[in-house]
């Protein structure tokens, strides 16, 4: 995308020229880019990416963000803000770090396997904690998702993102892979979503 000064000998240009280029303001700048015909193929790959992003989005929605109850946000929010590089937003960084690993189907399958089969002794606590945070199943639909994503898998995906950046909170539970976490560690992880730091 090119940055332009005085596009088309004016102070601002907006809109499409033929089927060649599009002028528009973006973050306070006038820019121009090649015109692309909008598409939404709704193929299986797109649905898989959408369902993963929706899973991370649900977890973000469960985290207590800064406000009157917790001025700086929950322990998870504070920890993510500390880990986030200066030029990024913490919630985008959270989603990016989660997607960095799970965007490949084989890695997503391994996370799924670890969540559902690798921790038999703690599988119920993942579900219990996810439900207590208000996470619910993302159901597959013709337009959006390829398969269902259970609440416990959504929470496990968030735990994996925290593990991938070695997130640090007061309890420091993020140094081991989430499928090896004890019941107390899983409960603490869920508590960090809503507790003060």
N, C-alpha and C positions, 0 to 999 in steps of 0.2 A: 504494500500500500504506500503510495507516494504522498508526501506532504507538499502542498502547493501554496504559493503566495499569490494573492490576487488572481484566483482561477478565472479563466476566460475574461481577463481584463476587468474584473469586478471585485468587490470585497468578499463576496461569498457566492458559491454555486451549489445548487442542490438538484439531485435527480439524475436520471439516466439520459445519456446521449446515444440514440440508436440502440443497438445491442452491443455496444463497444465498451463504454465506461460509465461509471457512476461517481458523481461528486456528492459529498455529504460532510457535515461537521462531525467531528469525533474528538471528545475530550478537549474541547475548546480550539481545535485546529480544523482547518479545511483540508480535506484529503480526497484523493481520487483513487479508484481501483478498477480493475477489469470487471465488466459486468458478467455475472454468472447467473444462469437460469436457476431459480430456487428449486431444490428437489427435496423430497422426503421419501426415499425408497421403501422405508419400513422393512428392510431386509433383516435377516437374523442377526448379523453383526451389529447393526444399529440398535436393535432391541436389547442385545446383551449389554452394550455400553450404557444404554438408558437405564437398565435395571440396576447396574452397579452404581451409577451416579445417584439414582433414587435411594439406594440403600445408604450411601454416605450422607445424602441429604436428610433422610429420616433421623440419623444419629445426630447430625448438626442441630436439627430441630429439638432434640431431646436435651441438648446441653443448655444450661442456664446461661444466657448471655448477659452482659453488663446491664444493670438497671437499678431500680430502687431496692430490690431484695438483696442482691449481691453487687455492690457498685463496680467491682472489677470482673464480675463473671464467676462461674464455677471454677473449681480446681482444674478441670480439663481445659476450660477456655484459657485460663491464665497460663497453664503449662504450654498450650499450643501457641499462644502469643509470644512466649519467651523463645520457643524453637523456630518461629517463622522468620525468614530473612526479611530485612528492612523494606525491600521493595514490594513485598507481597502482603496479602490480607490473610489472616490466620485461617479462616474457614475455607478459602480457596487452597491454601497450602495443605490443610487436612485432607481435602478431597484429592488433591494432586498426589500426595504421598501414598494414599490408599490405592489410587488408580495406577500409579507407577508399577505396582506389583501385580495387581489383579486385572490389568487390562488384557493380558494374554490369557486365553482360555485355559491353558494348562495350569497356569499359576492360580487362576480363580478356582479351578477344580481342586487344586491341592489345598487351598484355604477352606473350601467347602468340605473336603474330606476331613481335614483337621478339626473343623468346627463340629461336624456331625458324627464322626467316627473315631477321631483320635483322642477324645477325652470323655470316655464313657462314664467315668465316675463323676464328672462335673456337667454333663450335658443338660441335666435338669436345671442347674443353677444359671446357666447361660439363658435358658428360656425364661426362667423366673425373673431374672434381673432385667431382661429385655422388655418383658411385659410390664414390669413395675415402672419403667421409663416411658411407657406409652407407645412403644414400637409395636406395629402390627404387620401382618403379612402383606407383602407387595404381591398382589395377584397378577398372574400373566393375563394379558389381554391381546386382542388381535392387533391393536395399533401400537402398544407401548412395550410390553415386556415379553421375553421368550419363555421364562419359567417363573414360578413363585420364589420369593425370597422370604424365608422365615424371619421372625424377630430376632431369634438367637444368632442367625447367620449375619444379620445386619450389625448386631453388637460385636460379634466376633470380627467382622471386617474393620470396625472402628478400633478394636483392640490391636489388630494386626497393623493398622496405620500408626498407632501409638508406639508399638514395638519397633516398627521400621525406622523411626526417628529417635529411638531411645528417649521417649518423653520422660520428663522428670517431674514428679509431684512429691508431696511430703512423704508418701509411702513407698515411692520408688519400686513399683512392681513391674516396670516395663523392660527389664533386662533379660527376660526369658520369653520364649515363644509362647503365645497365648494358649496353645493346646496343652501346655504343661502347667498352667496356672492352677493353683488350689482353689477350693471353694471360697476361701477368705479373700484371695486376690481378685477373683472375678467379681465378688460383691463390692470390693473396694473400688474396682474400675468403674462399676455402675454408680457407686456413691459419688465418685469424682465428677460425674456429669452434673450433679445438682448441689454438691456441698461447697462451702467456702474453702478457699485455699489456705 
